[in-house]
Amino acid sequence: MLAWLTDLIIAAGLLIMTTAVYGMVRLPNLYTRLHAASKAGFLGIIPFLLAATTTGEPGIAARLLLITLLLTLTTPVAAHAIGRSAFLRGERLEGSGSIDESGHDLAERR
Amino acid sequence: MHPAMFYLAVVWLVALIGASALVVIAARGPLVRILALDTLTLLLIALLTLFAQATSAAHYLDAALAFALLSFIGTLAAARYASEGSLFS
């Protein structure tokens, strides 16, 4: 019973992680790739950490809690750092229908 | 966890890691590479957590914790270097 539950949770995590990597491969733009990698990546690793709690050992559970806390705190900071660095470098918003509202004219001209 | 699911998940995660590594190699500009490396370490953390669950061993999670910390610091340092030109302003 517990094995089936673990399988289900890991399958969900794999699906979300596949969405994250697929978005990072196929999206046309650094900014949109950042969306896929940070948001879907963090959502996708949560099921893996959750599934590992089914072993029932307190050492493993404590470490999982620590990893979850660390990832929750550091994923937005890292994503923000990359986005800020991209803006300061003037990375362009390629891809059809891009609109840049910052006034720096980063979207492609159509 | 059933062994079949464990093997499937390992193979699938290795395929995702390969796809992410392809983005690192074939990207234009440093920032996409930094992002792809961050995603790569996240996938490696997932793989290590899978092993920790399968073998009920806690030391894999120590490695996963170290990975998370190092990738965070490395992403911040590389992004700052890519935009400012130096780490300390």
N, CA and C atoms of all chains as a GROMACS GRO file, in nm:
protein
  597
    1MET      N    1   0.084  -0.121   0.000
    1MET     CA    2   0.000   0.000   0.000
    1MET      C    3   0.087   0.124   0.000
    2LEU      N    4   0.184   0.124   0.092
    2LEU     CA    5   0.274   0.241   0.097
    2LEU      C    6   0.358   0.250  -0.029
    3ALA      N    7   0.390   0.133  -0.087
    3ALA     CA    8   0.469   0.133  -0.210
    3ALA      C    9   0.391   0.197  -0.324
    4TRP      N   10   0.261   0.168  -0.332
    4TRP     CA   11   0.180   0.230  -0.438
    4TRP      C   12   0.170   0.380  -0.420
    5LEU      N   13   0.155   0.424  -0.296
    5LEU     CA   14   0.147   0.567  -0.271
    5LEU      C   15   0.276   0.637  -0.311
    6THR      N   16   0.389   0.575  -0.274
    6THR     CA   17   0.518   0.632  -0.312
    6THR      C   18   0.533   0.638  -0.462
    7ASP      N   19   0.490   0.532  -0.531
    7ASP     CA   20   0.497   0.531  -0.678
    7ASP      C   21   0.417   0.644  -0.738
    8LEU      N   22   0.297   0.667  -0.683
    8LEU     CA   23   0.210   0.773  -0.737
    8LEU      C   24   0.275   0.909  -0.720
    9ILE      N   25   0.330   0.932  -0.599
    9ILE     CA   26   0.389   1.063  -0.572
    9ILE      C   27   0.510   1.086  -0.662
   10ILE      N   28   0.592   0.982  -0.679
   10ILE     CA   29   0.711   0.998  -0.762
   10ILE      C   30   0.672   1.019  -0.908
   11ALA      N   31   0.565   0.952  -0.954
   11ALA     CA   32   0.520   0.972  -1.092
   11ALA      C   33   0.476   1.116  -1.113
   12ALA      N   34   0.403   1.172  -1.015
   12ALA     CA   35   0.362   1.312  -1.027
   12ALA      C   36   0.484   1.404  -1.031
   13GLY      N   37   0.583   1.375  -0.946
   13GLY     CA   38   0.704   1.457  -0.947
   13GLY      C   39   0.778   1.449  -1.079
   14LEU      N   40   0.784   1.331  -1.137
   14LEU     CA   41   0.850   1.316  -1.266
   14LEU      C   42   0.778   1.395  -1.374
   15LEU      N   43   0.645   1.394  -1.370
   15LEU     CA   44   0.568   1.468  -1.471
   15LEU      C   45   0.596   1.617  -1.462
   16ILE      N   46   0.596   1.670  -1.340
   16ILE     CA   47   0.618   1.814  -1.326
   16ILE      C   48   0.761   1.851  -1.364
   17MET      N   49   0.856   1.764  -1.327
   17MET     CA   50   0.995   1.791  -1.364
   17MET      C   51   1.013   1.787  -1.515
   18THR      N   52   0.942   1.695  -1.582
   18THR     CA   53   0.949   1.690  -1.728
   18THR      C   54   0.896   1.819  -1.788
   19THR      N   55   0.788   1.873  -1.729
   19THR     CA   56   0.736   2.001  -1.777
   19THR      C   57   0.840   2.110  -1.760
   20ALA      N   58   0.911   2.110  -1.648
   20ALA     CA   59   1.011   2.213  -1.624
   20ALA      C   60   1.123   2.206  -1.727
   21VAL      N   61   1.176   2.085  -1.750
   21VAL     CA   62   1.289   2.073  -1.842
   21VAL      C   63   1.243   2.098  -1.984
   22TYR      N   64   1.121   2.054  -2.019
   22TYR     CA   65   1.070   2.078  -2.154
   22TYR      C   66   1.052   2.227  -2.178
   23GLY      N   67   1.002   2.297  -2.076
   23GLY     CA   68   0.988   2.442  -2.090
   23GLY      C   69   1.122   2.509  -2.106
   24MET      N   70   1.222   2.459  -2.033
   24MET     CA   71   1.352   2.521  -2.044
   24MET      C   72   1.417   2.495  -2.179
   25VAL      N   73   1.386   2.382  -2.240
   25VAL     CA   74   1.445   2.351  -2.369
   25VAL      C   75   1.377   2.429  -2.480
   26ARG      N   76   1.244   2.440  -2.475
   26ARG     CA   77   1.170   2.483  -2.591
   26ARG      C   78   1.127   2.628  -2.589
   27LEU      N   79   1.127   2.695  -2.475
   27LEU     CA   80   1.080   2.832  -2.472
   27LEU      C   81   1.185   2.922  -2.536
   28PRO      N   82   1.142   3.033  -2.600
   28PRO     CA   83   1.236   3.106  -2.686
   28PRO      C   84   1.325   3.207  -2.616
   29ASN      N   85   1.317   3.224  -2.487
   29ASN     CA   86   1.355   3.349  -2.423
   29ASN      C   87   1.420   3.317  -2.290
   30LEU      N   88   1.516   3.395  -2.246
   30LEU     CA   89   1.572   3.368  -2.113
   30LEU      C   90   1.468   3.387  -2.004
   31TYR      N   91   1.384   3.492  -2.018
   31TYR     CA   92   1.289   3.524  -1.912
   31TYR      C   93   1.182   3.418  -1.898
   32THR      N   94   1.132   3.366  -2.008
   32THR     CA   95   1.031   3.260  -2.001
   32THR      C   96   1.093   3.129  -1.955
   33ARG      N   97   1.219   3.105  -1.997
   33ARG     CA   98   1.287   2.984  -1.946
   33ARG      C   99   1.306   2.991  -1.796
   34LEU      N  100   1.331   3.111  -1.745
   34LEU     CA  101   1.344   3.128  -1.601
   34LEU      C  102   1.216   3.090  -1.529
   35HIS      N  103   1.101   3.131  -1.588
   35HIS     CA  104   0.972   3.092  -1.533
   35HIS      C  105   0.962   2.941  -1.519
   36ALA      N  106   0.990   2.872  -1.632
   36ALA     CA  107   0.973   2.726  -1.633
   36ALA      C  108   1.067   2.660  -1.533
   37ALA      N  109   1.195   2.700  -1.536
   37ALA     CA  110   1.293   2.631  -1.454
   37ALA      C  111   1.268   2.653  -1.306
   38SER      N  112   1.245   2.777  -1.264
   38SER     CA  113   1.236   2.801  -1.120
   38SER      C  114   1.103   2.752  -1.064
   39LYS      N  115   0.990   2.792  -1.130
   39LYS     CA  116   0.862   2.756  -1.070
   39LYS      C  117   0.834   2.608  -1.083
   40ALA      N  118   0.840   2.556  -1.205
   40ALA     CA  119   0.807   2.415  -1.225
   40ALA      C  120   0.913   2.325  -1.163
   41GLY      N  121   1.038   2.371  -1.162
   41GLY     CA  122   1.143   2.290  -1.100
   41GLY      C  123   1.121   2.273  -0.951
   42PHE      N  124   1.089   2.383  -0.884
   42PHE     CA  125   1.066   2.372  -0.740
   42PHE      C  126   0.943   2.289  -0.709
   43LEU      N  127   0.835   2.311  -0.788
   43LEU     CA  128   0.714   2.230  -0.768
   43LEU      C  129   0.741   2.084  -0.794
   44GLY      N  130   0.832   2.055  -0.886
   44GLY     CA  131   0.857   1.916  -0.924
   44GLY      C  132   0.944   1.842  -0.826
   45ILE      N  133   1.025   1.913  -0.748
   45ILE     CA  134   1.110   1.840  -0.656
   45ILE      C  135   1.038   1.813  -0.525
   46ILE      N  136   0.930   1.886  -0.499
   46ILE     CA  137   0.856   1.862  -0.375
   46ILE      C  138   0.803   1.718  -0.364
   47PRO      N  139   0.744   1.660  -0.471
   47PRO     CA  140   0.700   1.520  -0.457
   47PRO      C  141   0.812   1.423  -0.427
   48PHE      N  142   0.932   1.446  -0.482
   48PHE     CA  143   1.043   1.356  -0.451
   48PHE      C  144   1.078   1.361  -0.304
   49LEU      N  145   1.085   1.483  -0.249
   49LEU     CA  146   1.116   1.495  -0.108
   49LEU      C  147   1.006   1.437  -0.022
   50LEU      N  148   0.882   1.450  -0.069
   50LEU     CA  149   0.770   1.396   0.006
   50LEU      C  150   0.770   1.244   0.004
   51ALA      N  151   0.805   1.187  -0.111
   51ALA     CA  152   0.801   1.040  -0.123
   51ALA      C  153   0.908   0.975  -0.037
   52ALA      N  154   1.019   1.047  -0.012
   52ALA     CA  155   1.125   0.986   0.068
   52ALA      C  156   1.090   0.981   0.215
   53THR      N  157   0.983   1.047   0.258
   53THR     CA  158   0.945   1.038   0.399
   53THR      C  159   0.881   0.905   0.432
   54THR      N  160   0.844   0.825   0.330
   54THR     CA  161   0.774   0.700   0.358
   54THR      C  162   0.866   0.592   0.413
   55THR      N  163   0.998   0.617   0.415
   55THR     CA  164   1.085   0.518   0.477
   55THR      C  165   1.071   0.516   0.629
   56GLY      N  166   1.027   0.628   0.684
   56GLY     CA  167   0.994   0.627   0.826
   56GLY      C  168   1.110   0.642   0.920
   57GLU      N  169   1.229   0.674   0.867
   57GLU     CA  170   1.341   0.694   0.958
   57GLU      C  171   1.349   0.840   0.998
   58PRO      N  172   1.373   0.869   1.125
   58PRO     CA  173   1.374   1.011   1.167
   58PRO      C  174   1.492   1.088   1.112
   59GLY      N  175   1.607   1.020   1.091
   59GLY     CA  176   1.722   1.090   1.034
   59GLY      C  177   1.693   1.140   0.894
   60ILE      N  178   1.627   1.055   0.815
   60ILE     CA  179   1.593   1.094   0.678
   60ILE      C  180   1.490   1.205   0.678
   61ALA      N  181   1.392   1.197   0.768
   61ALA     CA  182   1.287   1.299   0.771
   61ALA      C  183   1.344   1.435   0.811
   62ALA      N  184   1.438   1.436   0.906
   62ALA     CA  185   1.497   1.563   0.948
   62ALA      C  186   1.576   1.626   0.833
   63ARG      N  187   1.653   1.542   0.762
   63ARG     CA  188   1.730   1.596   0.650
   63ARG      C  189   1.640   1.646   0.539
   64LEU      N  190   1.530   1.576   0.515
   64LEU     CA  191   1.436   1.620   0.411
   64LEU      C  192   1.375   1.754   0.446
   65LEU      N  193   1.343   1.771   0.575
   65LEU     CA  194   1.288   1.899   0.618
   65LEU      C  195   1.387   2.011   0.593
   66LEU      N  196   1.514   1.982   0.622
   66LEU     CA  197   1.618   2.082   0.602
   66LEU      C  198   1.632   2.119   0.455
   67ILE      N  199   1.631   2.016   0.368
   67ILE     CA  200   1.646   2.042   0.226
   67ILE      C  201   1.527   2.122   0.174
   68THR      N  202   1.407   2.086   0.221
   68THR     CA  203   1.288   2.159   0.176
   68THR      C  204   1.295   2.305   0.217
   69LEU      N  205   1.336   2.329   0.342
   69LEU     CA  206   1.347   2.466   0.391
   69LEU      C  207   1.449   2.544   0.309
   70LEU      N  208   1.564   2.482   0.283
   70LEU     CA  209   1.668   2.550   0.207
   70LEU      C  210   1.622   2.583   0.066
   71LEU      N  211   1.557   2.488  -0.001
   71LEU     CA  212   1.511   2.512  -0.137
   71LEU      C  213   1.403   2.618  -0.141
   72THR      N  214   1.313   2.617  -0.039
   72THR     CA  215   1.207   2.719  -0.036
   72THR      C  216   1.266   2.858  -0.023
   73LEU      N  217   1.374   2.870   0.057
   73LEU     CA  218   1.430   3.002   0.078
   73LEU      C  219   1.518   3.046  -0.038
   74THR      N  220   1.587   2.952  -0.104
   74THR     CA  221   1.688   2.996  -0.200
   74THR      C  222   1.643   2.998  -0.344
   75THR      N  223   1.536   2.922  -0.380
   75THR     CA  224   1.494   2.921  -0.521
   75THR      C  225   1.448   3.058  -0.570
   76PRO      N  226   1.365   3.133  -0.494
   76PRO     CA  227   1.327   3.265  -0.546
   76PRO      C  228   1.444   3.362  -0.554
   77VAL      N  229   1.537   3.352  -0.459
   77VAL     CA  230   1.650   3.444  -0.460
   77VAL      C  231   1.737   3.419  -0.583
   78ALA      N  232   1.763   3.292  -0.613
   78ALA     CA  233   1.846   3.260  -0.730
   78ALA      C  234   1.776   3.303  -0.858
   79ALA      N  235   1.644   3.280  -0.868
   79ALA     CA  236   1.572   3.318  -0.988
   79ALA      C  237   1.572   3.470  -1.005
   80HIS      N  238   1.556   3.541  -0.894
   80HIS     CA  239   1.559   3.687  -0.901
   80HIS      C  240   1.696   3.737  -0.945
   81ALA      N  241   1.803   3.671  -0.895
   81ALA     CA  242   1.938   3.714  -0.932
   81ALA      C  243   1.961   3.698  -1.081
   82ILE      N  244   1.913   3.584  -1.136
   82ILE     CA  245   1.932   3.561  -1.279
   82ILE      C  246   1.850   3.663  -1.359
   83GLY      N  247   1.726   3.689  -1.315
   83GLY     CA  248   1.643   3.783  -1.390
   83GLY      C  249   1.698   3.924  -1.386
   84ARG      N  250   1.748   3.963  -1.270
   84ARG     CA  251   1.806   4.097  -1.256
   84ARG      C  252   1.931   4.110  -1.342
   85SER      N  253   2.014   4.005  -1.341
   85SER     CA  254   2.135   4.007  -1.420
   85SER      C  255   2.101   4.015  -1.570
   86ALA      N  256   1.995   3.944  -1.611
   86ALA     CA  257   1.955   3.948  -1.752
   86ALA      C  258   1.909   4.088  -1.790
   87PHE      N  259   1.836   4.153  -1.701
   87PHE     CA  260   1.787   4.287  -1.732
   87PHE      C  261   1.901   4.387  -1.741
   88LEU      N  262   1.999   4.372  -1.648
   88LEU     CA  263   2.110   4.466  -1.650
   88LEU      C  264   2.198   4.446  -1.772
   89ARG      N  265   2.204   4.323  -1.822
   89ARG     CA  266   2.282   4.298  -1.942
   89ARG      C  267   2.207   4.338  -2.068
   90GLY      N  268   2.078   4.362  -2.055
   90GLY     CA  269   2.001   4.399  -2.172
   90GLY      C  270   1.964   4.281  -2.259
   91GLU      N  271   1.936   4.165  -2.198
   91GLU     CA  272   1.897   4.047  -2.275
   91GLU      C  273   1.764   4.075  -2.344
   92ARG      N  274   1.757   4.036  -2.471
   92ARG     CA  275   1.639   4.071  -2.547
   92ARG      C  276   1.526   3.971  -2.525
   93LEU      N  277   1.404   4.019  -2.545
   93LEU     CA  278   1.284   3.936  -2.531
   93LEU      C  279   1.248   3.884  -2.668
   94GLU      N  280   1.315   3.776  -2.710
   94GLU     CA  281   1.280   3.722  -2.841
   94GLU      C  282   1.157   3.637  -2.832
   95GLY      N  283   1.097   3.612  -2.946
   95GLY     CA  284   0.973   3.535  -2.948
   95GLY      C  285   0.859   3.626  -2.986
   96SER      N  286   0.764   3.571  -3.062
   96SER     CA  287   0.658   3.655  -3.117
   96SER      C  288   0.567   3.704  -3.006
   97GLY      N  289   0.520   3.826  -3.021
   97GLY     CA  290   0.426   3.881  -2.924
   97GLY      C  291   0.489   3.929  -2.797
   98SER      N  292   0.621   3.951  -2.795
   98SER     CA  293   0.684   3.996  -2.672
   98SER      C  294   0.657   4.145  -2.653
   99ILE      N  295   0.625   4.180  -2.530
   99ILE     CA  296   0.602   4.321  -2.497
   99ILE      C  297   0.694   4.354  -2.381
  100ASP      N  298   0.767   4.466  -2.395
  100ASP     CA  299   0.852   4.510  -2.286
  100ASP      C  300   0.798   4.640  -2.232
  101GLU      N  301   0.756   4.640  -2.105
  101GLU     CA  302   0.697   4.759  -2.047
  101GLU      C  303   0.796   4.836  -1.964
  102SER      N  304   0.924   4.798  -1.968
  102SER     CA  305   1.017   4.865  -1.878
  102SER      C  306   1.071   4.993  -1.938
  103GLY      N  307   1.042   5.019  -2.063
  103GLY     CA  308   1.092   5.141  -2.123
  103GLY      C  309   1.232   5.128  -2.181
  104HIS      N  310   1.293   5.010  -2.165
  104HIS     CA  311   1.428   4.992  -2.215
  104HIS      C  312   1.431   4.927  -2.352
  105ASP      N  313   1.312   4.898  -2.406
  105ASP     CA  314   1.301   4.850  -2.543
  105ASP      C  315   1.378   4.720  -2.563
  106LEU      N  316   1.344   4.621  -2.480
  106LEU     CA  317   1.413   4.494  -2.489
  106LEU      C  318   1.342   4.397  -2.580
  107ALA      N  319   1.215   4.424  -2.614
  107ALA     CA  320   1.143   4.329  -2.698
  107ALA      C  321   1.186   4.345  -2.842
  108GLU      N  322   1.165   4.241  -2.921
  108GLU     CA  323   1.208   4.250  -3.060
  108GLU      C  324   1.110   4.335  -3.138
  109ARG      N  325   1.159   4.404  -3.235
  109ARG     CA  326   1.076   4.495  -3.312
  109ARG      C  327   1.005   4.418  -3.422
  110ARG      N  328   0.874   4.436  -3.430
  110ARG     CA  329   0.800   4.363  -3.533
  110ARG      C  330   0.728   4.458  -3.623
  111MET      N  331   0.848   0.140  -0.242
  111MET     CA  332   0.853   0.168  -0.386
  111MET      C  333   0.889   0.042  -0.460
  112HIS      N  334   0.816   0.015  -0.563
  112HIS     CA  335   0.846  -0.107  -0.639
  112HIS      C  336   0.974  -0.089  -0.718
  113PRO      N  337   1.050  -0.195  -0.740
  113PRO     CA  338   1.176  -0.183  -0.815
  113PRO      C  339   1.157  -0.133  -0.957
  114ALA      N  340   1.046  -0.172  -1.022
  114ALA     CA  341   1.023  -0.126  -1.159
  114ALA      C  342   1.009   0.024  -1.164
  115MET      N  343   0.936   0.079  -1.065
  115MET     CA  344   0.918   0.224  -1.062
  115MET      C  345   1.050   0.294  -1.033
  116PHE      N  346   1.132   0.233  -0.948
  116PHE     CA  347   1.261   0.293  -0.918
  116PHE      C  348   1.348   0.301  -1.043
  117TYR      N  349   1.354   0.191  -1.120
  117TYR     CA  350   1.436   0.193  -1.242
  117TYR      C  351   1.382   0.292  -1.344
  118LEU      N  352   1.249   0.295  -1.358
  118LEU     CA  353   1.190   0.389  -1.452
  118LEU      C  354   1.222   0.533  -1.414
  119ALA      N  355   1.210   0.563  -1.284
  119ALA     CA  356   1.235   0.700  -1.240
  119ALA      C  357   1.381   0.737  -1.259
  120VAL      N  358   1.474   0.643  -1.234
  120VAL     CA  359   1.616   0.675  -1.251
  120VAL      C  360   1.646   0.701  -1.398
  121VAL      N  361   1.593   0.614  -1.487
  121VAL     CA  362   1.619   0.632  -1.631
  121VAL      C  363   1.560   0.765  -1.679
  122TRP      N  364   1.440   0.794  -1.634
  122TRP     CA  365   1.374   0.918  -1.676
  122TRP      C  366   1.452   1.041  -1.628
  123LEU      N  367   1.496   1.038  -1.502
  123LEU     CA  368   1.572   1.152  -1.449
  123LEU      C  369   1.705   1.168  -1.522
  124VAL      N  370   1.770   1.057  -1.556
  124VAL     CA  371   1.896   1.068  -1.630
  124VAL      C  372   1.871   1.129  -1.768
  125ALA      N  373   1.757   1.094  -1.830
  125ALA     CA  374   1.723   1.155  -1.959
  125ALA      C  375   1.701   1.305  -1.944
  126LEU      N  376   1.633   1.345  -1.835
  126LEU     CA  377   1.611   1.488  -1.812
  126LEU      C  378   1.743   1.559  -1.786
  127ILE      N  379   1.834   1.493  -1.713
  127ILE     CA  380   1.965   1.552  -1.688
  127ILE      C  381   2.039   1.570  -1.819
  128GLY      N  382   2.028   1.471  -1.909
  128GLY     CA  383   2.092   1.485  -2.040
  128GLY      C  384   2.035   1.601  -2.120
  129ALA      N  385   1.902   1.619  -2.114
  129ALA     CA  386   1.840   1.731  -2.185
  129ALA      C  387   1.889   1.864  -2.129
  130SER      N  388   1.899   1.872  -1.997
  130SER     CA  389   1.948   1.995  -1.936
  130SER      C  390   2.094   2.022  -1.971
  131ALA      N  391   2.173   1.915  -1.977
  131ALA     CA  392   2.313   1.932  -2.015
  131ALA      C  393   2.325   1.979  -2.159
  132LEU      N  394   2.232   1.934  -2.246
  132LEU     CA  395   2.232   1.983  -2.384
  132LEU      C  396   2.205   2.133  -2.390
  133VAL      N  397   2.114   2.179  -2.301
  133VAL     CA  398   2.088   2.323  -2.298
  133VAL      C  399   2.212   2.398  -2.252
  134VAL      N  400   2.287   2.342  -2.156
  134VAL     CA  401   2.410   2.408  -2.110
  134VAL      C  402   2.508   2.420  -2.226
  135ILE      N  403   2.520   2.315  -2.306
  135ILE     CA  404   2.621   2.314  -2.412
  135ILE      C  405   2.579   2.405  -2.526
  136ALA      N  406   2.451   2.397  -2.566
  136ALA     CA  407   2.407   2.460  -2.689
  136ALA      C  408   2.344   2.596  -2.667
  137ALA      N  409   2.365   2.658  -2.552
  137ALA     CA  410   2.301   2.786  -2.525
  137ALA      C  411   2.389   2.900  -2.575
  138ARG      N  412   2.321   3.011  -2.606
  138ARG     CA  413   2.396   3.131  -2.642
  138ARG      C  414   2.390   3.228  -2.526
  139GLY      N  415   2.504   3.271  -2.479
  139GLY     CA  416   2.503   3.364  -2.368
  139GLY      C  417   2.517   3.292  -2.236
  140PRO      N  418   2.577   3.358  -2.138
  140PRO     CA  419   2.609   3.288  -2.013
  140PRO      C  420   2.490   3.265  -1.922
  141LEU      N  421   2.386   3.350  -1.932
  141LEU     CA  422   2.281   3.339  -1.832
  141LEU      C  423   2.195   3.216  -1.850
  142VAL      N  424   2.172   3.175  -1.975
  142VAL     CA  425   2.095   3.052  -1.997
  142VAL      C  426   2.173   2.933  -1.943
  143ARG      N  427   2.306   2.940  -1.955
  143ARG     CA  428   2.388   2.831  -1.902
  143ARG      C  429   2.379   2.825  -1.751
  144ILE      N  430   2.381   2.940  -1.686
  144ILE     CA  431   2.370   2.944  -1.539
  144ILE      C  432   2.237   2.883  -1.497
  145LEU      N  433   2.129   2.922  -1.567
  145LEU     CA  434   1.998   2.869  -1.533
  145LEU      C  435   1.991   2.719  -1.554
  146ALA      N  436   2.050   2.672  -1.666
  146ALA     CA  437   2.045   2.528  -1.693
  146ALA      C  438   2.128   2.450  -1.591
  147LEU      N  439   2.238   2.508  -1.542
  147LEU     CA  440   2.316   2.440  -1.439
  147LEU      C  441   2.239   2.434  -1.308
  148ASP      N  442   2.164   2.539  -1.278
  148ASP     CA  443   2.083   2.535  -1.157
  148ASP      C  444   1.977   2.425  -1.166
  149THR      N  445   1.914   2.415  -1.283
  149THR     CA  446   1.814   2.310  -1.303
  149THR      C  447   1.880   2.172  -1.298
  150LEU      N  448   2.002   2.162  -1.350
  150LEU     CA  449   2.074   2.035  -1.346
  150LEU      C  450   2.097   1.990  -1.203
  151THR      N  451   2.139   2.082  -1.116
  151THR     CA  452   2.160   2.043  -0.977
  151THR      C  453   2.030   2.007  -0.909
  152LEU      N  454   1.921   2.073  -0.948
  152LEU     CA  455   1.791   2.035  -0.891
  152LEU      C  456   1.754   1.893  -0.930
  153LEU      N  457   1.781   1.856  -1.054
  153LEU     CA  458   1.754   1.719  -1.098
  153LEU      C  459   1.843   1.620  -1.026
  154LEU      N  460   1.967   1.658  -0.999
  154LEU     CA  461   2.057   1.569  -0.925
  154LEU      C  462   2.010   1.550  -0.782
  155ILE      N  463   1.955   1.657  -0.723
  155ILE     CA  464   1.899   1.643  -0.588
  155ILE      C  465   1.783   1.545  -0.590
  156ALA      N  466   1.700   1.552  -0.694
  156ALA     CA  467   1.589   1.457  -0.706
  156ALA      C  468   1.639   1.314  -0.716
  157LEU      N  469   1.746   1.294  -0.795
  157LEU     CA  470   1.802   1.159  -0.811
  157LEU      C  471   1.856   1.107  -0.679
  158LEU      N  472   1.927   1.193  -0.606
  158LEU     CA  473   1.982   1.150  -0.477
  158LEU      C  474   1.871   1.118  -0.378
  159THR      N  475   1.763   1.198  -0.382
  159THR     CA  476   1.651   1.170  -0.290
  159THR      C  477   1.586   1.036  -0.325
  160LEU      N  478   1.580   1.005  -0.454
  160LEU     CA  479   1.526   0.876  -0.496
  160LEU      C  480   1.609   0.761  -0.441
  161PHE      N  481   1.741   0.776  -0.448
  161PHE     CA  482   1.828   0.672  -0.394
  161PHE      C  483   1.813   0.660  -0.243
  162ALA      N  484   1.798   0.774  -0.176
  162ALA     CA  485   1.782   0.772  -0.030
  162ALA      C  486   1.654   0.699   0.008
  163GLN      N  487   1.549   0.716  -0.072
  163GLN     CA  488   1.425   0.647  -0.041
  163GLN      C  489   1.437   0.498  -0.068
  164ALA      N  490   1.509   0.462  -0.176
  164ALA     CA  491   1.515   0.321  -0.215
  164ALA      C  492   1.601   0.240  -0.120
  165THR      N  493   1.711   0.297  -0.071
  165THR     CA  494   1.802   0.221   0.014
  165THR      C  495   1.789   0.255   0.162
  166SER      N  496   1.699   0.349   0.196
  166SER     CA  497   1.679   0.393   0.334
  166SER      C  498   1.809   0.437   0.398
  167ALA      N  499   1.895   0.501   0.322
  167ALA     CA  500   2.022   0.550   0.372
  167ALA      C  501   2.016   0.702   0.378
  168ALA      N  502   2.066   0.759   0.487
  168ALA     CA  503   2.053   0.903   0.506
  168ALA      C  504   2.167   0.981   0.444
  169HIS      N  505   2.278   0.915   0.411
  169HIS     CA  506   2.393   0.993   0.366
  169HIS      C  507   2.375   1.050   0.227
  170TYR      N  508   2.284   0.995   0.148
  170TYR     CA  509   2.257   1.057   0.018
  170TYR      C  510   2.198   1.196   0.035
  171LEU      N  511   2.120   1.213   0.140
  171LEU     CA  512   2.058   1.343   0.161
  171LEU      C  513   2.158   1.447   0.207
  172ASP      N  514   2.267   1.404   0.271
  172ASP     CA  515   2.372   1.500   0.304
  172ASP      C  516   2.433   1.556   0.176
  173ALA      N  517   2.456   1.468   0.080
  173ALA     CA  518   2.510   1.514  -0.048
  173ALA      C  519   2.410   1.606  -0.118
  174ALA      N  520   2.281   1.575  -0.108
  174ALA     CA  521   2.180   1.658  -0.173
  174ALA      C  522   2.176   1.797  -0.110
  175LEU      N  523   2.192   1.802   0.023
  175LEU     CA  524   2.194   1.931   0.091
  175LEU      C  525   2.314   2.014   0.046
  176ALA      N  526   2.430   1.948   0.036
  176ALA     CA  527   2.550   2.019  -0.009
  176ALA      C  528   2.531   2.071  -0.151
  177PHE      N  529   2.468   1.989  -0.238
  177PHE     CA  530   2.440   2.032  -0.375
  177PHE      C  531   2.354   2.157  -0.378
  178ALA      N  532   2.249   2.156  -0.294
  178ALA     CA  533   2.157   2.270  -0.295
  178ALA      C  534   2.228   2.398  -0.256
  179LEU      N  535   2.310   2.388  -0.149
  179LEU     CA  536   2.382   2.506  -0.103
  179LEU      C  537   2.480   2.557  -0.210
  180LEU      N  538   2.559   2.465  -0.264
  180LEU     CA  539   2.661   2.506  -0.360
  180LEU      C  540   2.600   2.565  -0.486
  181SER      N  541   2.491   2.505  -0.534
  181SER     CA  542   2.432   2.557  -0.657
  181SER      C  543   2.374   2.695  -0.635
  182PHE      N  544   2.317   2.717  -0.513
  182PHE     CA  545   2.261   2.848  -0.485
  182PHE      C  546   2.370   2.954  -0.487
  183ILE      N  547   2.479   2.928  -0.414
  183ILE     CA  548   2.587   3.025  -0.407
  183ILE      C  549   2.649   3.045  -0.546
  184GLY      N  550   2.667   2.936  -0.620
  184GLY     CA  551   2.727   2.948  -0.752
  184GLY      C  552   2.640   3.026  -0.849
  185THR      N  553   2.508   3.005  -0.841
  185THR     CA  554   2.418   3.080  -0.928
  185THR      C  555   2.424   3.229  -0.898
  186LEU      N  556   2.422   3.263  -0.768
  186LEU     CA  557   2.430   3.404  -0.733
  186LEU      C  558   2.561   3.466  -0.780
  187ALA      N  559   2.672   3.395  -0.757
  187ALA     CA  560   2.803   3.450  -0.794
  187ALA      C  561   2.815   3.465  -0.945
  188ALA      N  562   2.773   3.363  -1.021
  188ALA     CA  563   2.787   3.368  -1.166
  188ALA      C  564   2.697   3.476  -1.226
  189ALA      N  565   2.573   3.490  -1.174
  189ALA     CA  566   2.483   3.592  -1.228
  189ALA      C  567   2.536   3.732  -1.198
  190ARG      N  568   2.590   3.749  -1.079
  190ARG     CA  569   2.644   3.880  -1.044
  190ARG      C  570   2.767   3.911  -1.129
  191TYR      N  571   2.850   3.810  -1.152
  191TYR     CA  572   2.967   3.833  -1.236
  191TYR      C  573   2.926   3.864  -1.378
  192ALA      N  574   2.819   3.800  -1.429
  192ALA     CA  575   2.776   3.823  -1.567
  192ALA      C  576   2.722   3.963  -1.588
  193SER      N  577   2.666   4.023  -1.483
  193SER     CA  578   2.608   4.156  -1.503
  193SER      C  579   2.698   4.268  -1.454
  194GLU      N  580   2.764   4.251  -1.338
  194GLU     CA  581   2.842   4.360  -1.281
  194GLU      C  582   2.988   4.355  -1.323
  195GLY      N  583   3.039   4.237  -1.357
  195GLY     CA  584   3.179   4.226  -1.394
  195GLY      C  585   3.270   4.188  -1.278
  196SER      N  586   3.221   4.198  -1.155
  196SER     CA  587   3.302   4.156  -1.041
  196SER      C  588   3.206   4.116  -0.930
  197LEU      N  589   3.254   4.034  -0.838
  197LEU     CA  590   3.164   3.981  -0.735
  197LEU      C  591   3.143   4.081  -0.621
  198PHE      N  592   3.242   4.160  -0.593
  198PHE     CA  593   3.233   4.253  -0.482
  198PHE      C  594   3.231   4.394  -0.539
  199SER      N  595   3.127   4.469  -0.510
  199SER     CA  596   3.110   4.598  -0.576
  199SER      C  597   3.196   4.706  -0.514
   0.00000   0.00000   0.00000
